[in-house]
């Protein structure tokens, strides 16, 4: 058998056995035709390996050559691009020994990205920050690489790769890790002296399928090939005890595999030998067991179904659901709103829903659980809700009340918000018939799909939905597969091309074991005898692929995000993984039917998986399809809920040298006038939701590499949209040291005799804007999505002081702004809504413009106009006698501006007032000064009088003592003076 893939990427040889024959191509380096770069081989090298007995020699189509035709391992050189045949000549040839056709194209991608997750010793991330992990990347040449690079065991770039990476860094190369589901990009930091780049990605990322790409930079006429990569996740702890019982399926049952929709490397394998869990795609794995005191040996060997959830594993055992979390194993029964027994099925999501934009207040379930008569949905945190039963369904879906309705299979739908139920109805028609109902979790809506299928007397079919805008699904039983595409407009049973046979006839009577659908629409049906049948989604016919393994091998197929598949070989508790080269095997078989892809190129600009559109928003895309003349291909646009957005389409094409290029430009935009709606809230509910758009070529083929593109348009309020008051550039943000302030009671809406003390919340209100009292203030509002500026708000808005302050005003009247009728005011709105809060009485739901004339009197247009906008003259004016602090709430009232309830808070403080003196205080102070001055004069008067009298009565010839006394008195007088 033949396998292909880059050297060193999951290259597993396997041991030869006498009855097993395999031809392996373990490297592709198809770059022929362009001449060799200096120091490089003159032709691409492909490594061949044959496993099995009786090998003769290689039969190779010219001009290819092989190094040793008689060696089981050889190097193939093909200097010319094209399709080349490879065949091993062996004795006693079997159906395995068919020709293999290897497509070799002329490529300029000579180099590859080597990706390594750094160990804690290598990582530059601090040990305390294990919420991220570090990837090390360098560029290597697969034809001149070290064995450690080819085997992916290298921990540091060898000299050749280090030099090559430095050369590309000098040329400006920069790798980017881009995720598959969200298109999130992680950029690199270059370490040229070490010869590699490092990229930090989240450690618990749920969008782990990525593509590593760089700039279109060539070195020696060769580019670096984009490389798919899976970001590893930390291992989940599921500790076992010595006496725990293995959880096994019943003896003789086929192995069953379940993987996470968003994290396919996290998977479970259920077999008769146990249940095994992996976080790295079964490179390593561990067994999951149950405590013996909770689940006995007999029950632990009767597991019929398993499901992976975000926080554990569900097991269905004899009609009862058990759950294993990291630290406990327990039963989910009546305590969790689930039946104790009688459960017939459990099902998790098939497609990742983490990016689906659910409406506010709603969330999507993670698991569906059902009985023949009841349907339950499970959510995070072990929350389970019964959503319906068959009695209710008959009423809701308008089915005969006397009919017998039973639920057989439940599966998450093509659209992530929907869950579909396959029901069998006896009494709805002359015979038992299958119907399909769907429940929309986002809209809480049940519908009966346009689907019916004659059912056997007993039993149900399994089903899986394809990720698409219109419900498309595959149903199967043991012998056949039924397809229903585009809401059942295309349906029928899958037949094998060229033979027109049923699947069981092609596989020598074997029955279906497994059906796998990958991200590219490739569908592989595995029969119990290991026969593989391939077809493409939305195609009617299948092809039987060449036999790959013996019938007796215990094998299960496992999704490989790179486009091929994994085969898991199960031998007791041992699991061995190998790559199954689906692309090469498919090409080999289809080559004989000349089934080529009808288009040469299909590309588009619809890059994101989710687009958010608010009122008045628009988004434009282009799609291009290139095909050979006369095929008449086009881009098909499938839309679910097209009523949510308006659409325009422009198509143009050109033809040159027999090749037609058709370009299609699509614009989706929101345009609706809500101002005249009698019930504004109801109109918003009806016009918001999720519109799903799917782009795909009008014709495809089994060899087409690309498939459909699905994108969701959320029409409503974007999740992080908000408004911010623009702070003028000359006003700085200064946090003051006060926590409270007073508002005089006379300036409140309801005046009081006491002042109102307000606690100023700095975290909530932010910095004060200091505004001069004499300058009118006009708030400028900016619209943001998160931290990204969107635009300046030009819509009408209102504001009010949140603490009831009323001593501010407006500088324009209704007449001055040009109103044609009396405008709404706070007083008029309060009179109409006496028992409502200020936030409720006035908003987009009841806003009425005064610039539209109405019959009747004009009203009093001399009142102040209390509505503002970006372009208007109307502004706030402040009191001129005193300063104050005002905390305002702003609210957008334009009904056609946004689905969001846009409001915000800002605070201002006025300054610049020179306050007039208080007459009473001035008079009192003056009297006090005059009194003090007068007192001093009175005291001085009496003192001088005393001295004067003492001098008058002195004797003419004083005695000695009198002279001394006179001198003393005179001295005191001088001292007083």
C-alpha positions, 0 to 999 in steps of 0.5 A, spaced: 500 500 500 502 507 498 502 512 503 505 519 503 506 525 507 512 530 509 518 526 511 518 526 519 511 527 520 508 521 523 512 516 519 510 510 522 513 504 519 509 498 522 512 491 522 512 486 516 507 480 516 507 475 511 500 477 509 501 484 509 503 488 503 504 495 503 508 500 498 509 507 502 511 514 500 514 517 506 516 524 503 514 528 497 519 533 494 515 534 488 519 540 485 521 538 478 521 542 472 524 549 474 531 547 474 535 546 480 538 551 485 545 551 487 547 546 491 540 542 491 538 536 487 537 536 480 530 532 481 525 531 486 526 525 491 521 521 493 522 515 498 519 508 497 518 503 501 515 496 500 513 491 506 511 484 504 513 478 501 516 476 494 518 483 492 521 483 485 523 490 483 520 497 482 516 498 475 516 506 474 514 510 469 519 514 465 522 519 465 522 517 473 528 513 475 529 509 482 536 508 485 535 500 486 530 497 482 530 491 486 531 494 493 525 494 498 527 501 500 529 506 494 529 513 492 525 515 486 527 521 482 522 525 477 525 531 474 518 532 470 512 534 473 506 530 471 502 524 474 507 518 474 505 510 475 509 506 481 508 499 481 511 493 485 512 487 481 511 481 486 509 474 486 502 472 486 499 479 485 493 480 489 488 486 489 493 490 493 498 490 488 494 495 483 498 501 480 499 507 484 499 514 481 503 519 484 501 527 482 508 531 482 507 538 481 511 544 479 512 547 486 517 552 488 515 551 496 522 547 497 522 549 505 518 547 511 517 550 518 519 546 524 515 547 530 517 545 537 513 546 543 519 549 548 520 545 555 520 549 561 527 549 561 527 552 554 521 557 555 522 564 556 515 564 559 516 565 567 514 559 571 508 563 574 505 564 567 503 557 565 497 560 562 501 561 555 506 556 552 512 557 547 513 555 540 520 555 537 520 555 529 525 554 524 526 553 517 529 547 514 530 543 508 527 536 508 532 534 503 538 536 507 535 535 514 538 532 520 535 525 522 532 528 528 528 533 524 525 528 519 523 524 526 521 530 529 526 529 535 530 535 534 530 540 540 535 545 537 536 547 530 542 544 526 547 548 523 544 548 516 537 549 519 540 555 523 544 558 517 537 557 513 533 561 518 538 566 518 538 567 511 530 568 511 530 573 517 535 577 513 530 577 507 524 579 512 521 573 514 516 572 519 512 566 521 505 567 523 500 562 527 493 563 525 488 558 528 482 555 523 476 556 527 477 564 529 482 566 524 486 568 531 493 570 529 499 570 533 506 573 531 513 571 532 519 574 536 525 573 532 532 570 535 537 570 529 543 569 533 540 562 535 537 561 528 529 561 530 523 564 532 518 564 538 511 565 538 507 565 545 500 562 544 495 560 550 496 554 554 488 552 554 486 554 547 480 551 544 482 553 537 488 548 536 488 547 529 492 552 526 496 554 520 503 556 520 505 561 514 510 566 513 511 572 508 512 570 500 520 571 500 524 566 496 531 564 497 535 560 492 528 561 488 524 557 493 519 559 498 517 556 505 511 551 505 505 553 509 505 548 515 498 545 519 500 544 526 496 542 532 497 546 538 498 541 544 494 542 551 495 540 558 494 533 560 487 532 563 488 528 570 483 522 570 487 518 576 485 511 577 485 507 583 488 500 584 481 496 585 478 500 579 474 497 574 475 498 566 470 501 562 468 496 556 463 495 551 460 489 551 464 483 548 464 482 541 462 489 539 466 494 534 471 499 537 468 506 537 471 513 537 469 520 539 473 526 539 472 533 541 469 538 536 473 544 537 479 540 540 480 533 535 487 531 539 482 530 545 479 523 544 476 517 547 476 510 544 471 505 547 473 498 546 471 491 549 478 492 552 477 499 556 476 506 555 482 510 553 483 517 553 488 522 549 490 529 549 495 528 543 491 524 538 493 517 541 501 519 541 500 517 548 493 515 552 491 513 558 485 508 560 479 511 564 476 507 569 470 507 574 471 506 582 468 499 584 464 501 589 460 505 584 460 501 578 460 494 579 464 489 574 458 487 570 456 494 569 462 497 567 463 492 561 456 494 558 458 501 556 454 502 550 456 510 548 461 515 550 461 523 550 466 528 551 464 534 554 468 540 556 469 538 564 469 530 563 466 524 560 459 521 559 458 514 559 451 510 557 451 504 561 444 500 561 440 506 560 443 510 565 448 516 564 454 516 569 460 522 569 467 522 570 470 528 572 477 529 574 476 527 581 470 523 581 465 518 578 458 519 579 451 517 576 447 523 573 440 521 575 434 525 578 438 529 582 441 532 575 434 532 572 435 526 568 431 519 568 434 514 572 433 509 567 431 508 560 436 513 556 437 510 549 442 515 547 447 521 548 450 525 543 455 531 543 457 536 538 460 534 531 462 541 529 465 546 534 460 552 536 465 556 540 465 562 535 457 561 534 454 568 536 448 567 541 444 572 543 445 575 549 442 571 555 442 565 551 447 559 551 448 553 547 448 546 550 454 541 549 450 534 549 444 531 548 440 526 552 434 522 550 429 517 551 424 514 546 419 519 549 423 525 552 429 530 550 434 533 554 439 538 553 446 538 557 450 545 559 456 546 563 456 545 570 452 539 570 445 543 568 440 538 564 434 541 562 428 537 559 426 541 552 420 536 550 417 530 549 413 526 544 406 528 546 408 536 546 412 535 539 405 532 536 402 538 538 407 543 536 409 540 529 401 539 528 402 531 527 396 526 529 394 526 536 393 519 535 399 517 532 405 513 536 411 518 536 418 515 538 425 519 538 430 514 535 436 519 534 438 526 536 444 530 533 446 537 532 445 540 526 448 543 520 447 550 524 450 550 531 444 553 534 440 547 532 438 540 534 435 535 530 431 529 532 430 523 528 423 520 529 419 514 527 411 515 527 406 510 526 399 512 524 402 518 520 401 515 514 400 508 511 406 505 514 412 507 519 415 513 517 421 517 519 420 525 520 426 530 522 424 535 527 429 541 529 429 545 535 433 552 535 436 554 542 438 561 540 430 562 538 427 557 542 423 555 536 421 548 534 420 546 526 418 540 522 423 539 517 421 538 509 424 530 510 420 524 510 423 517 509 420 510 509 422 506 515 423 499 516 418 496 521 423 496 527 430 500 528 433 507 527 438 510 522 444 513 525 446 520 522 451 526 522 450 533 519 454 537 514 457 544 517 453 548 512 447 554 511 442 549 509 441 542 513 445 537 510 446 530 513 447 523 512 443 517 515 446 510 515 444 503 518 448 497 517 448 496 509 447 503 506 447 510 507 442 515 505 444 523 503 439 529 504 443 535 502 440 542 502 434 542 506 432 535 503 432 538 496 437 533 493 436 526 496 438 518 495 442 513 497 449 513 496 451 508 490 458 506 488 460 509 481 461 505 475 458 499 479 451 502 481 452 497 487 450 498 494 455 498 499 454 491 502 455 488 495 462 492 494 465 490 501 463 482 500 457 483 504 460 486 510 456 492 514 458 499 516 462 500 522 464 507 521 463 514 517 467 519 518 467 527 515 473 531 515 473 539 515 474 539 507 468 535 506 471 528 505 467 522 507 470 515 508 465 509 510 469 504 513 466 497 513 467 492 518 472 488 514 476 494 513 474 496 506 474 503 505 469 507 501 470 514 499 465 520 497 465 527 497 460 531 501 454 533 497 456 528 492 451 522 490 456 517 488 462 513 492 468 510 490 471 503 493 478 505 495 484 500 494 484 495 500 489 497 505 489 492 511 487 485 513 480 484 514 481 481 521 485 487 523 481 491 529 481 498 526 478 505 527 479 511 523 480 517 527 480 525 524 487 528 522 486 535 521 491 535 515 486 532 510 488 525 511 486 520 516 489 516 522 488 509 523 488 506 530 490 499 530 487 496 537 490 490 540 487 489 547 489 495 551 495 497 546 493 502 541 498 504 535 497 510 530 498 510 523 497 515 517 492 513 512 494 517 506 487 518 503 489 524 498 494 519 495 489 513 495 483 517 492 487 520 487 490 513 485 483 510 484 479 516 481 485 517 476 482 512 472 475 515 471 478 522 469 474 525 475 478 532 475 476 538 479 472 542 474 475 549 477 482 551 477 481 556 483 476 558 488 478 563 493 474 569 497 475 574 502 470 572 507 476 570 512 472 571 519 467 566 521 463 571 525 461 578 523 457 583 527 453 588 524 449 593 528 444 598 525 446 601 518 453 597 518 455 593 512 460 588 509 462 587 502 466 580 500 468 578 493 469 571 491 473 568 484 472 562 481 477 560 475 475 555 470 476 552 463 471 555 458 464 552 457 463 549 463 459 555 466 461 555 473 459 560 478 459 562 486 453 559 489 451 563 495 446 560 500 443 564 506 439 562 512 435 567 514 436 572 509 431 577 511 435 580 516 440 583 512 439 587 505 444 584 499 446 586 493 450 582 488 455 584 482 458 579 477 463 580 472 467 575 468 473 575 463 475 570 458 482 569 456 486 563 452 480 559 454 480 560 461 474 564 464 475 568 471 468 570 474 468 575 480 462 576 484 462 582 489 456 581 495 454 587 499 450 585 506 448 591 509 442 593 514 437 598 513 431 599 516 427 605 519 425 603 526 422 610 528 415 609 526 414 602 529 408 602 533 412 597 538 419 598 538 422 592 542 418 587 538 421 590 531 428 589 534 427 582 536 424 580 529 430 584 526 435 581 530 439 574 530 444 570 526 444 570 518 448 564 516 452 565 509 455 559 505 460 560 499 461 554 494 462 553 487 456 551 483 460 544 481 465 540 485 469 534 484 472 528 488 479 531 487 477 538 489 482 541 495 477 546 497 470 546 500 465 551 502 466 557 506 461 558 512 460 565 516 455 567 521 453 574 521 450 577 527 445 582 526 444 585 533 448 589 538 456 587 538 458 584 544 463 589 546 460 595 543 460 601 548 460 609 548 465 613 551 465 621 552 471 624 549 475 628 553 478 634 550 485 634 549 486 640 554 483 637 559 487 632 563 485 627 568 487 628 575 484 624 581 483 629 587 483 626 594 476 627 596 471 622 596 464 626 598 461 632 596 455 636 597 449 638 593 445 644 596 438 642 597 435 647 593 438 645 587 435 638 586 429 636 582 425 635 589 428 641 593 430 640 600 432 644 606 438 639 607 444 639 603 445 632 599 452 628 601 454 624 595 459 619 595 464 620 589 466 613 586 472 614 582 472 607 579 465 608 576 465 616 574 472 616 573 476 623 573 473 629 573 473 634 567 474 641 569 470 646 565 470 653 565 463 656 568 462 661 562 464 656 556 458 652 554 460 645 554 458 640 548 459 633 549 463 629 544 461 621 544 466 616 541 463 609 539 468 603 541 468 596 540 472 593 546 478 598 545 478 599 538 475 606 536 469 605 531 466 612 529 464 619 532 457 618 534 453 623 531 446 621 533 441 624 538 442 623 545 440 626 552 443 626 559 441 627 566 444 628 573 444 622 576 444 625 583 438 629 581 441 636 580 437 641 576 441 647 576 444 646 569 441 648 563 441 649 555 443 654 551 438 653 545 430 653 545 426 649 540 425 655 536 432 656 535 434 649 533 428 649 528 423 644 531 417 644 527 413 642 533 414 641 540 420 637 542 420 632 548 423 634 554 424 631 561 418 634 564 413 632 559 416 625 559 416 625 567 408 627 566 407 621 561 411 616 566 410 617 573 412 611 576 418 609 572 425 611 573 429 616 569 433 611 565 426 608 563 422 614 561 426 616 555 429 612 550 429 609 543 423 606 544 419 612 545 423 618 542 420 622 537 423 628 533 421 635 533 423 636 526 417 632 523 411 636 522 405 634 525 397 636 525 395 640 530 398 646 534 405 647 534 406 647 542 411 652 546 417 652 542 420 657 546 422 652 551 429 649 552 431 644 547 434 638 551 436 633 546 444 634 543 448 631 538 454 632 535 453 637 529 448 641 533 449 648 536 445 646 543 450 645 549 450 645 556 451 652 560 452 652 568 450 657 573 454 663 574 454 664 581 457 658 584 461 652 582 459 645 582 460 638 581 455 634 576 455 627 574 451 625 568 449 619 564 448 620 557 444 615 553 443 615 545 435 616 543 436 615 536 432 609 534 436 608 528 443 608 531 444 602 534 441 595 537 445 596 543 443 600 549 448 605 549 449 609 555 455 612 559 457 616 565 461 622 566 463 627 571 465 635 570 467 640 575 466 648 574 471 653 576 473 660 574 467 664 578 469 670 583 464 669 588 461 676 591 462 678 598 457 677 603 454 684 606 453 681 613 460 678 614 463 685 611 459 689 616 460 685 622 468 685 620 468 692 620 464 693 626 469 689 630 475 693 627 472 699 629 470 697 636 478 694 637 480 701 634 475 705 639 477 701 645 485 703 644 483 710 643 479 710 650 484 706 654 490 711 651 485 717 653 485 715 660 492 713 661 494 720 658 489 724 663 493 720 669 500 722 667 497 729 666 494 730 673 501 727 676 505 732 673 500 738 675 501 737 682 508 736 683 511 741 689 516 747 686 522 745 691 521 738 691 525 734 696 530 729 694 525 723 694 520 728 690 525 729 685 527 721 684 519 720 684 519 726 679 524 723 675 521 716 675 515 718 673 518 722 667 522 716 665 515 712 665 512 717 661 517 717 655 517 709 656 509 710 654 511 715 649 
